[in-house]
């Protein structure tokens, strides 16, 4: 059993602006919840903390709860609030 899993994180809106790219890859311990992705991003970019409570999660094109366990190779989407225009 591996001591880490790797996920691809698709970035949108403010998250994409903070990183300057559309996606990043990150490693996490096995059995990590999807919220660990957001925790790591907010640690790297504390200015995004204001989005913590309003961000929803998607894994492999499905909306998921924050407690959903990540699997190696998952594609995670952080869905921030968006405004029309």
PyMOL commands that place a pseudoatom at each C-alpha (Angstrom):
pseudoatom trace, name=CA, resn=UNK, resi=1, chain=A, elem=C, hetatm=0, pos=[0.000, 0.000, 0.000]
pseudoatom trace, name=CA, resn=UNK, resi=2, chain=A, elem=C, hetatm=0, pos=[1.346, 3.394, -0.970]
pseudoatom trace, name=CA, resn=UNK, resi=3, chain=A, elem=C, hetatm=0, pos=[1.930, 6.107, 1.594]
pseudoatom trace, name=CA, resn=UNK, resi=4, chain=A, elem=C, hetatm=0, pos=[0.363, 8.757, -0.646]
pseudoatom trace, name=CA, resn=UNK, resi=5, chain=A, elem=C, hetatm=0, pos=[-2.193, 9.284, -3.376]
pseudoatom trace, name=CA, resn=UNK, resi=6, chain=A, elem=C, hetatm=0, pos=[-2.024, 11.845, -6.161]
pseudoatom trace, name=CA, resn=UNK, resi=7, chain=A, elem=C, hetatm=0, pos=[-5.016, 13.878, -7.297]
pseudoatom trace, name=CA, resn=UNK, resi=8, chain=A, elem=C, hetatm=0, pos=[-5.496, 16.424, -10.057]
pseudoatom trace, name=CA, resn=UNK, resi=9, chain=A, elem=C, hetatm=0, pos=[-7.147, 19.634, -8.897]
pseudoatom trace, name=CA, resn=UNK, resi=10, chain=A, elem=C, hetatm=0, pos=[-9.065, 21.701, -11.448]
pseudoatom trace, name=CA, resn=UNK, resi=11, chain=A, elem=C, hetatm=0, pos=[-9.012, 25.392, -10.560]
pseudoatom trace, name=CA, resn=UNK, resi=12, chain=A, elem=C, hetatm=0, pos=[-11.655, 27.991, -11.349]
pseudoatom trace, name=CA, resn=UNK, resi=13, chain=A, elem=C, hetatm=0, pos=[-12.296, 31.680, -10.624]
pseudoatom trace, name=CA, resn=UNK, resi=14, chain=A, elem=C, hetatm=0, pos=[-10.240, 32.995, -7.693]
pseudoatom trace, name=CA, resn=UNK, resi=15, chain=A, elem=C, hetatm=0, pos=[-8.426, 29.694, -7.226]
pseudoatom trace, name=CA, resn=UNK, resi=16, chain=A, elem=C, hetatm=0, pos=[-7.227, 29.785, -10.820]
pseudoatom trace, name=CA, resn=UNK, resi=17, chain=A, elem=C, hetatm=0, pos=[-6.231, 33.435, -10.486]
pseudoatom trace, name=CA, resn=UNK, resi=18, chain=A, elem=C, hetatm=0, pos=[-4.167, 32.652, -7.367]
pseudoatom trace, name=CA, resn=UNK, resi=19, chain=A, elem=C, hetatm=0, pos=[-2.201, 29.848, -9.056]
pseudoatom trace, name=CA, resn=UNK, resi=20, chain=A, elem=C, hetatm=0, pos=[-2.159, 31.197, -12.606]
pseudoatom trace, name=CA, resn=UNK, resi=21, chain=A, elem=C, hetatm=0, pos=[-2.899, 27.744, -14.044]
pseudoatom trace, name=CA, resn=UNK, resi=22, chain=A, elem=C, hetatm=0, pos=[-6.026, 25.682, -14.753]
pseudoatom trace, name=CA, resn=UNK, resi=23, chain=A, elem=C, hetatm=0, pos=[-4.963, 22.606, -12.789]
pseudoatom trace, name=CA, resn=UNK, resi=24, chain=A, elem=C, hetatm=0, pos=[-2.403, 21.365, -10.296]
pseudoatom trace, name=CA, resn=UNK, resi=25, chain=A, elem=C, hetatm=0, pos=[-1.417, 17.942, -8.959]
pseudoatom trace, name=CA, resn=UNK, resi=26, chain=A, elem=C, hetatm=0, pos=[-0.937, 17.293, -5.268]
pseudoatom trace, name=CA, resn=UNK, resi=27, chain=A, elem=C, hetatm=0, pos=[-0.159, 14.267, -3.072]
pseudoatom trace, name=CA, resn=UNK, resi=28, chain=A, elem=C, hetatm=0, pos=[-2.166, 13.396, 0.040]
pseudoatom trace, name=CA, resn=UNK, resi=29, chain=A, elem=C, hetatm=0, pos=[-2.134, 10.579, 2.585]
pseudoatom trace, name=CA, resn=UNK, resi=30, chain=A, elem=C, hetatm=0, pos=[-4.446, 7.660, 1.742]
pseudoatom trace, name=CA, resn=UNK, resi=31, chain=A, elem=C, hetatm=0, pos=[-8.005, 8.047, 3.081]
pseudoatom trace, name=CA, resn=UNK, resi=32, chain=A, elem=C, hetatm=0, pos=[-7.807, 11.866, 2.999]
pseudoatom trace, name=CA, resn=UNK, resi=33, chain=A, elem=C, hetatm=0, pos=[-11.158, 13.662, 2.735]
pseudoatom trace, name=CA, resn=UNK, resi=34, chain=A, elem=C, hetatm=0, pos=[-11.740, 16.019, -0.173]
pseudoatom trace, name=CA, resn=UNK, resi=35, chain=A, elem=C, hetatm=0, pos=[-11.598, 18.918, 2.321]
pseudoatom trace, name=CA, resn=UNK, resi=36, chain=A, elem=C, hetatm=0, pos=[-7.853, 18.222, 2.654]
pseudoatom trace, name=CA, resn=UNK, resi=37, chain=A, elem=C, hetatm=0, pos=[-7.465, 19.627, -0.859]
pseudoatom trace, name=CA, resn=UNK, resi=38, chain=A, elem=C, hetatm=0, pos=[-9.078, 22.908, 0.149]
pseudoatom trace, name=CA, resn=UNK, resi=39, chain=A, elem=C, hetatm=0, pos=[-7.063, 23.005, 3.387]
pseudoatom trace, name=CA, resn=UNK, resi=40, chain=A, elem=C, hetatm=0, pos=[-3.805, 22.669, 1.430]
pseudoatom trace, name=CA, resn=UNK, resi=41, chain=A, elem=C, hetatm=0, pos=[-4.784, 25.337, -1.092]
pseudoatom trace, name=CA, resn=UNK, resi=42, chain=A, elem=C, hetatm=0, pos=[-5.750, 27.770, 1.669]
pseudoatom trace, name=CA, resn=UNK, resi=43, chain=A, elem=C, hetatm=0, pos=[-2.452, 27.082, 3.397]
pseudoatom trace, name=CA, resn=UNK, resi=44, chain=A, elem=C, hetatm=0, pos=[-0.607, 27.937, 0.173]
pseudoatom trace, name=CA, resn=UNK, resi=45, chain=A, elem=C, hetatm=0, pos=[-2.855, 30.939, -0.593]
pseudoatom trace, name=CA, resn=UNK, resi=46, chain=A, elem=C, hetatm=0, pos=[-4.324, 32.326, 2.667]
pseudoatom trace, name=CA, resn=UNK, resi=47, chain=A, elem=C, hetatm=0, pos=[-5.974, 35.173, 0.756]
pseudoatom trace, name=CA, resn=UNK, resi=48, chain=A, elem=C, hetatm=0, pos=[-8.543, 32.620, -0.454]
pseudoatom trace, name=CA, resn=UNK, resi=49, chain=A, elem=C, hetatm=0, pos=[-9.723, 31.826, 3.090]
pseudoatom trace, name=CA, resn=UNK, resi=50, chain=A, elem=C, hetatm=0, pos=[-12.854, 33.945, 2.508]
pseudoatom trace, name=CA, resn=UNK, resi=51, chain=A, elem=C, hetatm=0, pos=[-14.036, 31.241, 0.089]
pseudoatom trace, name=CA, resn=UNK, resi=52, chain=A, elem=C, hetatm=0, pos=[-13.729, 28.302, 2.542]
pseudoatom trace, name=CA, resn=UNK, resi=53, chain=A, elem=C, hetatm=0, pos=[-17.361, 28.228, 3.674]
pseudoatom trace, name=CA, resn=UNK, resi=54, chain=A, elem=C, hetatm=0, pos=[-18.861, 28.766, 0.213]
pseudoatom trace, name=CA, resn=UNK, resi=55, chain=A, elem=C, hetatm=0, pos=[-16.786, 26.322, -1.837]
pseudoatom trace, name=CA, resn=UNK, resi=56, chain=A, elem=C, hetatm=0, pos=[-18.418, 23.089, -3.011]
pseudoatom trace, name=CA, resn=UNK, resi=57, chain=A, elem=C, hetatm=0, pos=[-16.568, 19.969, -4.128]
pseudoatom trace, name=CA, resn=UNK, resi=58, chain=A, elem=C, hetatm=0, pos=[-16.641, 17.720, -7.147]
pseudoatom trace, name=CA, resn=UNK, resi=59, chain=A, elem=C, hetatm=0, pos=[-14.760, 14.462, -7.647]
pseudoatom trace, name=CA, resn=UNK, resi=60, chain=A, elem=C, hetatm=0, pos=[-14.643, 12.779, -11.049]
pseudoatom trace, name=CA, resn=UNK, resi=61, chain=A, elem=C, hetatm=0, pos=[-17.484, 14.959, -12.398]
pseudoatom trace, name=CA, resn=UNK, resi=62, chain=A, elem=C, hetatm=0, pos=[-19.850, 14.304, -9.449]
pseudoatom trace, name=CA, resn=UNK, resi=63, chain=A, elem=C, hetatm=0, pos=[-20.770, 16.715, -6.675]
pseudoatom trace, name=CA, resn=UNK, resi=64, chain=A, elem=C, hetatm=0, pos=[-19.607, 15.224, -3.364]
pseudoatom trace, name=CA, resn=UNK, resi=65, chain=A, elem=C, hetatm=0, pos=[-19.804, 15.960, 0.349]
pseudoatom trace, name=CA, resn=UNK, resi=66, chain=A, elem=C, hetatm=0, pos=[-16.756, 17.463, 2.104]
pseudoatom trace, name=CA, resn=UNK, resi=67, chain=A, elem=C, hetatm=0, pos=[-16.117, 14.150, 3.898]
pseudoatom trace, name=CA, resn=UNK, resi=68, chain=A, elem=C, hetatm=0, pos=[-15.758, 12.140, 0.670]
pseudoatom trace, name=CA, resn=UNK, resi=69, chain=A, elem=C, hetatm=0, pos=[-12.570, 10.052, 0.740]
pseudoatom trace, name=CA, resn=UNK, resi=70, chain=A, elem=C, hetatm=0, pos=[-10.104, 10.647, -2.075]
pseudoatom trace, name=CA, resn=UNK, resi=71, chain=A, elem=C, hetatm=0, pos=[-8.709, 7.838, -4.216]
pseudoatom trace, name=CA, resn=UNK, resi=72, chain=A, elem=C, hetatm=0, pos=[-5.453, 7.828, -6.146]
pseudoatom trace, name=CA, resn=UNK, resi=73, chain=A, elem=C, hetatm=0, pos=[-5.937, 9.459, -9.549]
pseudoatom trace, name=CA, resn=UNK, resi=74, chain=A, elem=C, hetatm=0, pos=[-9.117, 11.354, -8.648]
pseudoatom trace, name=CA, resn=UNK, resi=75, chain=A, elem=C, hetatm=0, pos=[-9.905, 14.621, -10.381]
pseudoatom trace, name=CA, resn=UNK, resi=76, chain=A, elem=C, hetatm=0, pos=[-11.046, 17.184, -7.824]
pseudoatom trace, name=CA, resn=UNK, resi=77, chain=A, elem=C, hetatm=0, pos=[-12.910, 20.369, -8.653]
pseudoatom trace, name=CA, resn=UNK, resi=78, chain=A, elem=C, hetatm=0, pos=[-13.240, 23.216, -6.178]
pseudoatom trace, name=CA, resn=UNK, resi=79, chain=A, elem=C, hetatm=0, pos=[-16.433, 25.063, -7.053]
pseudoatom trace, name=CA, resn=UNK, resi=80, chain=A, elem=C, hetatm=0, pos=[-16.338, 28.624, -5.766]
pseudoatom trace, name=CA, resn=UNK, resi=81, chain=A, elem=C, hetatm=0, pos=[-19.306, 30.959, -5.904]
pseudoatom trace, name=CA, resn=UNK, resi=82, chain=A, elem=C, hetatm=0, pos=[-19.634, 32.508, -9.345]
pseudoatom trace, name=CA, resn=UNK, resi=83, chain=A, elem=C, hetatm=0, pos=[-21.465, 35.578, -10.545]
pseudoatom trace, name=CA, resn=UNK, resi=84, chain=A, elem=C, hetatm=0, pos=[-23.039, 36.037, -13.917]
pseudoatom trace, name=CA, resn=UNK, resi=85, chain=A, elem=C, hetatm=0, pos=[-22.040, 38.707, -16.335]
for i in range(1, 85): cmd.bond("trace and resi %d" % i, "trace and resi %d" % (i + 1))
show_as sticks, trace
zoom trace
